[in-house]
Amino acid sequence: MGATDAFLLDAYSHTVSEVVERLGPSVAAVQVGDAGAADAGGGSGFLFTPDGYLLTNSHVVRAGKPGWPAGAPKPAYRISLADAREYRARWVGDDPDTDLAVLHIDGLSQGPLQHAPLGTSVGLKRGEIAIAIGNPLGFEHTVTSGIVSALGRSMRTSTGRLIPNVIQTDAALNPGNSGGPLLNARGEVIGVNTAIIRGANSICFAVAIDIATWVIPQLLQHGRVRRGHLGVGGNTTPLHRRVVLAHGLSQASGVRVLQVEKGSPADVAGVRVDDVIVGIDGVAIDSVDRLHQTLDASRIQRDCALKLLRGTLSPQPLYLQLRPTERVPAA
């Protein structure tokens, strides 16, 4: 190894160790339920405020269960910090559609806690340093590092919805790392570690922190993320090139309606089976996932213009006005 290589390696090591020393105290082991109980589980999380608010994964706080029985009490949570302090925490809210959750440590008596600053995932580049801290396989406060190996990935959650702009990293993750922070060289959180591909080497994923900063205020206010509901079931379908050109569409696909719920906003507006949804309020709808992403809280109980194609031989654009209701989340 040459002198230059040694210098670069030393600089890399210094960067990682400095970030870990500064941010390690904000990372927590999260235990769900009582140890040994049938519903027990666990993972990682990190404090993002000095007064005890902690971000983690939805699948961690739910102990891997996609849903809770309606009205069932939330599990007990125990938080362990790097200095061996332990706290009880309560559920604040979670969003299975983005696999994010917020807990809060109650009864703090020793002043503010060390917390991790939230950065941004906009402007990330492949090759940037990525540092993960978590509790893989029960080994608390383990550190791994690597690089951002890809950007713009997408990932399905337990609800079947798509998380966009997922960060791919080669920082080694294992079960138990879920919910821990992915940090940049400045010690800012750029993602929330959420998934690994079993059997693959160095392919791991994190929810981009920009998605988390959109989700967190809604969890603090409502305990969930509010989303609009049309009352249709459908699938992504390609559009004939002749149709795209004839109507000046900007996309090559839309959402074919396979089912309309009776009494739903779509039903009241006159949407029919086999209609193809291609836009909402001027936003091009080219897939079921795009439809889900477009139906955010801003469209709940607000008049929206739905653009669709109707007819098989020469479908014509049709505009319907409807008012989405709020989607009732799974328990």
SVG drawing of the C-alpha trace seen along z (x, -y; Angstrom):
<svg xmlns="http://www.w3.org/2000/svg" viewBox="-74 -21 78 38">
<polyline fill="none" stroke="black" stroke-width="0.4" points="0.0,0.0 1.4,-3.4 1.6,-6.5 -1.4,-8.1 -3.6,-5.0 -2.7,-4.9 -3.5,-8.6 -6.9,-8.1 -7.7,-5.0 -6.8,-6.9 -9.0,-9.8 -11.9,-7.5 -11.5,-5.7 -11.3,-9.1 -14.5,-10.3 -16.5,-7.1 -15.2,-7.0 -16.0,-10.7 -19.5,-10.3 -20.1,-7.2 -18.7,-8.9 -20.9,-11.9 -24.1,-10.2 -23.9,-6.8 -25.6,-7.9 -28.7,-8.8 -29.2,-5.2 -31.4,-2.9 -32.2,0.8 -36.0,1.2 -37.6,4.2 -41.3,4.8 -43.3,6.6 -41.8,8.7 -38.7,10.8 -39.7,14.4 -43.4,13.6 -45.1,14.8 -45.5,11.3 -42.0,10.1 -39.8,8.5 -37.2,5.8 -35.0,3.7 -33.3,0.4 -34.3,-3.3 -32.8,-6.7 -33.8,-9.8 -34.4,-12.8 -35.4,-15.3 -33.9,-16.0 -37.2,-15.4 -37.4,-11.7 -39.1,-11.3 -37.6,-8.3 -37.9,-7.2 -37.9,-3.5 -39.7,-1.1 -43.4,-0.3 -42.6,3.4 -40.4,3.0 -43.1,1.5 -45.6,4.0 -43.2,6.9 -43.4,8.0 -47.3,8.1 -48.9,6.3 -51.9,5.3 -53.3,5.1 -56.8,6.2 -59.1,3.2 -59.1,1.4 -56.3,3.6 -53.8,1.9 -50.4,1.2 -47.5,3.3 -45.1,2.2 -41.8,0.8 -38.4,0.7 -35.6,-1.5 -31.9,-0.8 -29.3,-3.5 -25.5,-3.0 -24.8,-4.1 -27.0,-1.2 -29.8,-3.5 -33.2,-2.0 -36.6,-3.6 -40.2,-2.7 -41.7,-4.2 -45.2,-4.7 -46.5,-4.4 -47.1,-7.8 -48.0,-6.7 -46.9,-4.6 -47.3,-4.3 -47.0,-0.8 -47.1,-2.3 -43.7,-3.9 -42.6,-1.5 -41.9,-4.3 -43.0,-4.8 -42.5,-7.2 -42.2,-6.3 -41.8,-8.6 -39.8,-8.1 -41.9,-9.2 -40.8,-10.3 -37.4,-11.7 -35.8,-12.9 -32.1,-13.4 -32.5,-16.3 -32.3,-16.4 -31.1,-13.3 -28.5,-13.1 -30.4,-13.2 -29.4,-12.8 -29.9,-15.7 -32.0,-14.9 -30.3,-15.7 -31.7,-15.5 -31.7,-12.8 -31.9,-15.3 -28.6,-15.7 -27.2,-12.3 -24.7,-10.8 -23.6,-7.2 -20.3,-6.6 -20.9,-8.9 -20.0,-7.4 -22.9,-5.7 -22.6,-4.7 -25.2,-2.5 -25.6,-2.0 -28.0,0.5 -28.5,3.8 -28.1,6.6 -29.0,10.1 -29.1,8.6 -25.6,7.2 -26.3,3.7 -24.8,0.6 -22.9,2.3 -21.4,0.0 -20.9,0.8 -20.0,-1.5 -19.9,-1.5 -21.2,-3.7 -24.4,-4.8 -24.5,-2.2 -27.7,-3.2 -30.5,-5.8 -34.1,-6.0 -34.9,-2.4 -38.5,-1.4 -39.7,1.2 -42.9,2.9 -44.1,2.8 -46.3,5.2 -49.4,3.3 -48.5,3.8 -47.8,0.1 -44.6,-1.2 -42.0,-3.3 -40.3,-5.5 -36.7,-6.9 -35.3,-4.2 -31.5,-4.4 -29.4,-1.3 -26.2,-0.9 -23.5,1.8 -23.1,1.0 -23.6,4.5 -27.1,4.9 -28.7,7.8 -32.0,8.5 -32.2,6.1 -30.7,3.2 -34.2,2.2 -35.1,-1.3 -31.6,-2.4 -30.1,-5.5 -28.1,-5.6 -25.7,-8.6 -23.5,-10.6 -20.0,-11.8 -21.3,-15.0 -23.2,-12.9 -26.7,-13.7 -29.4,-11.1 -30.0,-10.4 -32.1,-7.3 -33.8,-4.8 -32.5,-1.3 -35.4,1.0 -34.6,4.1 -32.0,6.6 -32.1,9.1 -31.5,12.5 -28.9,14.5 -27.4,11.4 -24.2,9.7 -24.0,6.0 -27.5,5.1 -29.4,3.2 -32.0,0.5 -33.1,-2.6 -36.2,-4.8 -35.0,-8.2 -35.0,-10.8 -37.0,-13.2 -39.9,-10.8 -39.5,-10.5 -39.6,-14.3 -42.9,-14.3 -44.3,-11.5 -43.2,-12.5 -45.4,-15.6 -48.5,-13.6 -47.7,-10.9 -47.2,-13.4 -50.5,-15.1 -52.7,-12.2 -50.9,-9.0 -51.1,-8.0 -50.6,-9.4 -53.8,-10.7 -54.5,-9.7 -57.3,-10.1 -59.6,-7.3 -61.4,-7.0 -63.0,-3.6 -61.6,-1.9 -59.5,1.2 -57.4,1.5 -54.1,2.4 -51.5,0.6 -52.2,1.1 -50.3,0.0 -51.9,-2.6 -51.8,-2.1 -49.4,-4.4 -52.1,-5.7 -54.1,-6.8 -51.1,-8.5 -50.4,-10.5 -54.1,-11.3 -54.7,-12.8 -51.2,-14.3 -50.6,-12.1 -47.3,-12.3 -47.3,-8.7 -47.5,-5.3 -49.8,-3.7 -52.7,-4.3 -54.8,-2.6 -57.6,-0.3 -60.5,-0.2 -61.4,3.3 -63.8,2.6 -65.8,-0.4 -67.0,-0.4 -70.7,-1.1 -71.3,-4.5 -67.6,-5.5 -66.5,-8.9 -65.7,-7.2 -69.1,-5.5 -70.9,-8.8 -68.9,-10.6 -69.8,-7.9 -66.5,-6.0 -67.1,-2.6 -65.3,0.7 -62.9,0.7 -62.4,-3.1 -58.6,-4.0 -57.5,-6.7 -54.8,-8.8 -54.7,-12.0 -55.9,-13.8 -55.8,-17.6 -53.4,-17.7 -51.0,-15.1 -50.3,-12.2 -51.3,-8.9 -49.3,-6.1 -49.5,-3.4 -51.4,-2.3 -48.4,-3.4 -48.6,-6.9 -52.3,-7.0 -51.6,-6.1 -48.8,-8.8 -51.1,-11.5 -53.9,-10.8 -52.3,-12.5 -54.0,-14.5 -54.3,-17.6 -57.0,-16.0 -59.2,-14.7 -62.7,-16.3 -61.6,-18.6 -63.0,-18.7 -60.7,-17.0 -60.7,-16.6 -60.3,-13.0 -59.2,-12.4 -60.0,-9.0 -60.4,-7.2 -63.6,-5.4 -64.3,-3.1 -62.4,-0.3 -62.0,-1.1 -61.4,-4.8 -61.4,-5.9 -62.2,-9.5 -60.9,-11.6 -63.6,-12.2 -63.3,-14.6 -65.2,-13.7 -65.4,-15.8 -65.2,-13.9 -64.2,-14.5 -61.9,-11.8 -62.7,-10.7 -60.1,-9.7 -58.8,-6.2 -59.3,-4.1 -56.0,-2.6 -55.6,1.1 -55.7,1.7"/>
</svg>
